[in-house]
């Protein structure tokens, strides 16, 4: 069934038990979101079918929710309300709540530069622009936040008191991390006794400021007397692509509001132009769904050319004509027009599956034209004049053409009216085929006869011109023969 999932990871310095508390909070906020949507639609039945909770140690956890088929609210509504109610729990480094229908990394951009500062500025600009775009959620960056840390540097006074770096680090580790002072057996199990500050004196980073250290002579002094405390961050991960520092910014895209391709075009027209002008060393590459769609579209363009050439060859060989295959294939553009009108009338956008349906349509719409042209050729070989032959061909093949087109559309119509999510991806291709065939059928009955007669007139004209230019040559040859 449809699912909504929440994936959470914590900071490395999160306190013990924080992961469990955050998972409980996510579960509570999920139930609140479910109840809020039930109240909105005046329903007494929860839309949640099952709930799966997983915790990976103390640093990460996830909740996967499977929804009922007869739920009163949509998948995206639950994800949106849950995301709003959950907020950002304490100690969380990353929290991603998304529905299964939303495609992860539908939008993804790779940023590369020799300058860390340039990367950070570009990353911030993309995050801000994406966050302000309707239909874009779960904006994330591969830039791992630096972990907060404290550096300790001995002061001149501390060195004068005999304190060194090794002794200072050992005492701080014992005070806050603990030191094992005793081991003993209890029921065949080894028990370790660890001594450290009580929890109320080591749970807050500010507690370090109140720490005390012991000098070699046994004197206890405040930490800030012997050492200077410097807040700092530590970068945990460095990514390089082609030898350059790199990071990625990704987001989930709701295709009902904006497609990944439209989002990429918007970013190219606005943000990318601005960033490349400001930072000449910045390289921007769009990946994710838009890149895959671009690659697929490029390959489809090649396949379309190959398919059209194959159709032309298969028609030209049996017809023994170079022109008639082009007349038959003239119905293809009008089939494409019909497919576009079908998408417009059904409120659909042209997608990759729509293009695949149009490609299949190209091989189908030629059938009606082929029926007409084949019958026309038969009648011409039987001695019928061109106009009479095309009229008889239209009369004789009208029923077959209409039956072929209407039965094809009737077979596709159940898919056009399908409402289940499993069949949604088929609808664009079915619309392209169904409406394209219908539209091209009526165009075929008007266009193909006209083009066929034009072709006949052109052929007769060419024969007359050729005959006129060939007569002087024949006469000259005859005169030379008589003279001899």
C-alpha positions in Angstrom: 0.0 0.0 0.0 0.9 3.7 0.1 3.4 4.6 2.7 4.8 7.7 4.4 8.2 7.4 6.1 10.3 9.5 8.5 14.0 8.9 8.6 16.0 10.6 11.4 19.7 10.8 12.3 21.1 12.4 15.4 24.2 14.5 16.2 27.1 12.4 17.3 27.1 14.2 20.7 23.4 13.5 21.4 22.7 12.4 24.9 21.8 8.8 25.8 18.2 7.9 25.2 17.6 10.9 23.0 17.0 8.7 20.0 14.2 6.8 21.7 12.6 10.0 22.9 12.7 11.5 19.4 11.1 8.4 17.9 8.3 8.5 20.5 7.8 12.2 19.6 7.6 11.4 15.9 5.0 8.7 16.6 3.0 11.1 18.8 3.1 13.8 16.1 2.0 11.2 13.5 -1.1 10.3 15.5 -1.8 14.0 15.9 -1.5 14.5 12.2 -3.8 11.6 11.5 -6.4 12.9 14.0 -6.2 16.4 12.6 -6.9 15.2 9.0 -9.7 13.0 10.3 -11.3 16.0 11.9 -10.8 18.0 8.7 -12.7 15.5 6.6 -15.2 14.6 9.4 -14.2 11.0 9.6 -14.0 8.7 12.6 -11.8 6.1 10.9 -8.0 6.4 11.0 -6.2 6.3 7.7 -3.2 4.4 9.2 -3.1 0.7 8.4 0.2 -0.3 10.1 3.2 1.3 11.7 6.8 0.1 11.7 9.3 1.6 14.0 13.1 0.9 13.7 16.0 2.2 15.7 19.6 1.8 14.5 21.6 2.1 17.7 21.5 5.5 19.5 22.1 7.7 16.4 19.3 7.0 14.0 15.7 5.7 13.6 12.8 5.5 11.2 9.1 5.2 11.2 7.2 3.7 8.2 3.5 4.2 8.0 1.3 2.1 5.6 -2.0 3.8 4.8 -5.4 2.2 4.1 -6.8 2.2 0.6 -10.0 3.9 1.7 -8.4 6.7 3.6 -10.2 10.0 3.5 -7.0 12.1 3.0 -4.2 11.9 0.5 -0.7 10.6 1.0 0.9 14.1 0.5 -1.5 15.7 3.0 -0.4 13.3 5.8 3.3 13.8 5.0 2.8 17.6 5.0 0.9 17.8 8.3 3.3 15.3 10.0 6.3 17.3 8.8 4.8 20.5 10.3 3.8 18.9 13.6 7.1 17.1 14.1 9.3 20.1 13.6 13.0 19.5 14.5 13.3 17.4 17.7 16.2 18.0 20.0 19.6 16.7 18.9 18.5 15.9 15.3 21.0 16.3 12.5 18.7 15.3 9.7 14.9 14.5 9.5 13.2 13.6 6.3 9.5 12.9 6.1 8.2 11.9 2.7 5.6 9.8 0.9 6.4 7.0 -1.4 4.9 8.9 -4.4 7.3 11.7 -3.9 10.5 10.8 -5.7 13.6 11.2 -3.7 16.3 13.2 -5.5 13.8 14.2 -8.2 15.9 17.4 -8.2 19.7 17.1 -7.6 22.4 19.6 -8.5 26.2 19.0 -8.1 28.3 22.0 -7.2 32.1 21.9 -7.7 34.8 24.5 -7.0 38.3 25.0 -5.8 37.1 27.4 -3.1 35.2 26.2 0.0 33.7 29.7 0.4 32.3 29.6 -3.1 30.7 26.2 -2.5 29.1 27.3 0.8 27.7 30.5 -0.9 26.3 28.4 -3.8 24.9 25.8 -1.5 23.1 28.4 0.6 21.7 30.1 -2.5 20.3 26.9 -3.8 18.8 25.8 -0.5 17.1 29.2 -0.1 15.7 29.3 -3.7 14.4 25.7 -3.4 12.8 26.3 0.0 10.9 29.2 -1.5 9.6 27.2 -4.5 6.1 25.8 -4.3 5.9 22.0 -4.6 9.5 21.5 -3.4 10.1 19.7 -0.1 12.9 17.9 1.8 15.7 20.2 0.6 18.9 18.6 1.7 22.6 19.1 1.2 25.5 16.6 1.2 27.5 19.1 3.1 27.9 17.4 6.5 27.6 20.0 9.3 30.8 20.3 11.2 30.6 18.8 14.6 30.9 21.3 17.5 34.1 20.9 19.4 36.3 22.8 21.9 40.0 23.3 21.6 42.1 23.9 24.7 45.3 25.8 24.6 47.5 26.1 27.6 47.9 29.7 28.9 51.4 31.0 29.9 50.2 30.8 33.5 49.2 27.2 33.1 52.6 26.3 31.7 54.2 28.1 34.6 52.2 26.0 37.0 53.6 22.9 35.4 50.5 21.8 33.5 51.1 20.1 30.1 48.8 19.1 27.3 48.8 15.4 28.0 47.9 15.9 31.7 45.1 18.3 30.8 43.5 16.1 28.2 43.7 13.0 30.5 42.0 14.9 33.4 39.2 16.2 31.2 38.7 12.7 29.7 38.5 11.2 33.2 36.1 13.9 34.5 33.6 13.8 31.6 34.2 10.4 30.0 35.0 8.5 33.1 37.9 6.3 34.2 37.6 2.6 35.2 39.0 2.3 38.7 37.9 -1.2 39.5 36.7 -4.5 37.9 35.1 -7.4 39.7 33.0 -10.5 38.9 29.3 -10.8 39.5 27.6 -14.0 38.5 30.4 -14.8 36.1 30.0 -11.4 34.5 32.7 -8.7 34.7 31.5 -5.4 36.2 33.4 -2.2 35.6 33.3 0.6 38.0 33.7 4.0 36.2 34.2 7.2 38.1 33.3 10.6 36.5 31.4 13.8 37.2 27.7 13.4 38.1 25.3 13.8 35.2 24.1 17.2 36.3 27.7 18.5 36.0 28.5 16.9 32.5 25.3 17.1 30.5 25.7 20.6 29.2 28.7 21.9 27.2 28.8 24.9 29.5 29.7 22.6 32.4 33.3 22.4 30.9 33.7 26.1 31.9 33.2 25.1 35.5 35.6 22.1 35.4 38.6 22.0 37.7 42.0 20.4 37.2 44.7 19.2 39.6 48.3 20.4 39.4 51.3 18.3 40.1 51.5 19.5 43.7 47.9 18.5 44.3 46.5 22.0 44.1 43.0 22.2 42.4 42.5 25.2 40.1 39.7 26.2 37.7 40.2 25.1 34.1 40.2 28.6 32.7 43.2 29.4 34.8 45.5 26.9 33.0 43.9 26.8 29.6 42.1 28.9 27.1 38.8 27.4 25.7 38.3 28.0 22.0 34.9 26.9 20.4 35.5 25.3 17.0 34.0 22.9 14.4 35.4 19.8 12.8 34.5 18.8 9.3 33.6 15.1 9.2 33.5 14.5 5.5 35.1 15.9 2.4 33.8 15.1 -1.1 35.8 15.5 -4.3 34.6 15.1 -7.9 37.3 15.3 -10.7 39.7 16.6 -8.1 37.5 19.5 -7.0 35.7 20.0 -3.7 32.1 19.2 -4.3 28.7 18.9 -2.7 25.2 18.2 -3.8 21.8 19.8 -3.1 18.8 17.6 -3.5 15.0 17.9 -3.0 11.8 16.1 -3.5 9.4 17.5 -6.1 5.6 17.3 -6.2 4.9 16.7 -9.9 1.3 18.0 -9.4 2.7 21.4 -8.7 6.0 21.5 -10.7 8.0 18.9 -12.5 11.7 18.3 -12.1 12.4 19.6 -15.6 10.5 22.8 -15.0 12.4 23.3 -11.8 15.7 22.8 -13.5 14.7 25.3 -16.3 13.7 27.8 -13.6 17.0 27.4 -11.8 18.9 27.8 -15.0 17.2 31.0 -16.0 17.6 32.7 -12.6 20.0 31.3 -10.0 22.6 29.5 -12.2 23.1 32.6 -14.4 23.6 34.8 -11.3 26.0 32.4 -9.6 28.2 31.7 -12.6 28.6 35.5 -13.2 29.6 36.0 -9.5 31.9 32.9 -9.2 33.8 32.0 -12.3 35.4 29.0 -10.6 32.0 27.4 -9.8 30.8 24.4 -11.9 27.1 23.5 -11.7 25.7 20.2 -13.0 22.1 19.1 -12.7 21.5 15.4 -12.0 18.6 13.4 -10.5 15.4 12.8 -12.4 15.9 15.8 -14.8 19.2 14.3 -16.0 17.7 10.9 -16.5 14.8 12.3 -18.4 17.2 14.4 -20.6 19.2 11.3 -21.4 16.1 9.3 -22.1 14.7 12.1 -24.3 18.0 12.2 -26.2 18.0 8.5 -26.9 14.3 8.6 -27.9 15.1 11.3 -30.5 17.6 8.9 -32.1 15.1 6.0 -31.9 12.4 8.1 -33.4 14.6 8.9 -36.5 15.4 5.2 -36.8 11.7 4.2 -36.5 10.6 6.7 -39.1 13.3 5.5 -41.5 12.3 1.9 -40.9 8.6 2.8 -41.6 9.6 4.5 -44.8 11.7 1.6 -46.0 8.9 -1.0 -45.1 6.4 1.1 -47.1 8.7 1.9 -50.1 9.7 -1.6 -50.8 6.3 -3.1 -51.5 4.8 0.1 -53.0 7.9 0.5 -55.3 7.7 4.2 -54.9 9.7 7.0 -53.2 6.8 9.4 -52.9 3.9 7.3 -51.8 5.5 6.4 -48.4 5.9 10.1 -47.7 2.2 10.6 -48.5 1.2 7.8 -46.1 3.5 9.1 -43.4 2.0 12.6 -43.7 -0.7 11.5 -41.2 1.9 11.2 -38.5 2.2 14.9 -37.6 -1.6 15.2 -37.4 -1.6 12.2 -35.0 0.8 14.1 -32.8 -1.5 17.1 -32.9 -4.3 14.8 -31.8 -2.2 13.5 -28.9 -1.4 17.0 -27.7 -5.1 18.0 -27.9 -5.9 14.8 -25.9 -3.5 15.8 -23.2 -5.0 19.3 -23.1 -8.6 18.1 -22.9 -7.7 15.7 -20.0 -5.6 18.2 -18.1 -2.4 16.2 -18.5 1.1 17.4 -19.1 3.4 16.0 -21.9 5.6 13.5 -20.1 8.2 10.9 -21.1 5.4 8.3 -21.3 3.5 10.6 -23.5 6.4 10.8 -25.9 6.7 7.0 -25.9 3.0 6.8 -26.7 3.5 9.2 -29.6 6.4 7.1 -30.9 4.1 4.1 -30.9 1.4 6.2 -32.5 3.7 6.9 -35.5 3.6 3.2 -36.4 -0.2 2.9 -36.0 -1.6 6.0 -37.8 -0.1 4.9 -41.1 -2.4 1.9 -41.3 -5.4 4.0 -42.5 -3.3 5.8 -45.1 -1.9 2.5 -46.3 -5.3 1.1 -46.8 -6.3 4.0 -49.0 -3.1 4.1 -51.1 -3.0 0.4 -51.6 -6.6 0.4 -52.9 -5.9 3.4 -55.1 -2.9 1.6 -56.7 -5.0 -1.5 -57.4 -7.7 0.6 -59.1 -5.1 2.5 -61.2 -3.5 -0.8 -62.4 -7.0 -1.9 -63.4 -7.2 1.2 -65.6 -9.4 3.5 -63.5 -8.7 7.3 -63.8 -7.0 8.9 -60.9 -10.0 10.9 -59.6 -12.3 8.0 -59.9 -9.8 5.6 -58.4 -9.3 7.8 -55.3 -13.1 8.2 -54.8 -13.7 4.5 -55.1 -10.8 3.8 -52.7 -12.3 6.2 -50.1 -15.8 4.7 -50.5 -14.5 1.1 -50.3 -12.1 1.6 -47.4 -14.2 4.0 -45.3 -15.8 1.3 -43.1 -12.5 -0.5 -42.5 -10.7 2.7 -41.6 -13.4 3.8 -39.1 -13.8 0.4 -37.5 -10.0 0.1 -37.1 -9.7 3.5 -35.4 -12.8 3.3 -33.2 -12.1 -0.2 -32.0 -8.5 0.8 -31.1 -9.8 3.9 -29.2 -12.5 1.7 -27.5 -9.8 -0.7 -26.3 -7.8 2.2 -24.8 -10.7 4.0 -23.2 -10.9 1.9 -20.0 -7.3 2.9 -19.2 -8.2 6.6 -19.8 -10.9 6.4 -17.1 -8.8 4.4 -14.6 -8.5 6.1 -11.2 -6.2 3.7 -9.4 -2.6 4.9 -8.7 -1.1 1.7 -10.2 -2.5 2.7 -13.6 -1.7 6.4 -13.6 1.6 6.0 -15.4 -0.2 4.3 -18.3 -2.7 7.1 -18.9 -0.4 9.6 -20.8 0.7 6.8 -23.3 -3.0 5.7 -23.7 -4.1 9.3 -24.3 -1.4 9.8 -27.0 -2.5 6.6 -28.8 -6.2 7.0 -28.4 -6.7 10.6 -29.3 -3.9 10.6 -31.8 -5.6 7.8 -33.8 -9.0 9.5 -33.7 -7.7 12.8 -34.9 -5.5 11.4 -37.6 -8.3 9.2 -38.9 -10.5 12.2 -40.0 -7.4 14.0 -41.3 -6.5 10.9 -43.3 -9.8 10.8 -45.1 -9.3 14.4 -46.3 -5.5 14.8 -46.6 -4.4 11.5 -48.2 -6.8 11.7 -51.1 -5.7 15.3 -51.8 -2.0 14.5 -51.6 -2.5 11.4 -53.8 -4.1 13.5 -56.6 -1.4 16.1 -56.3 1.2 13.4 -56.7 -0.6 12.1 -59.8 -0.8 15.6 -61.3 2.9 16.1 -60.6 3.8 12.8 -62.1 1.8 13.6 -65.3 3.4 17.1 -65.5 6.9 15.6 -65.2 6.2 13.1 -67.9 4.9 15.8 -70.3 7.9 18.0 -69.6 10.3 15.1 -70.1 8.5 14.1 -73.4 8.7 17.7 -74.7 12.5 17.8 -74.1 13.1 14.4 -75.6 11.3 15.1 -79.0 13.9 17.4 -80.5 16.6 14.8 -79.7 14.6 12.1 -81.4 14.0 14.3 -84.5 17.7 15.1 -84.8 18.7 11.5 -84.7 16.0 10.7 -87.4 17.3 13.4 -89.7 20.9 12.2 -89.4 19.8 8.7 -90.3 17.9 9.8 -93.4 20.9 11.9 -94.6 23.2 8.9 -94.4 
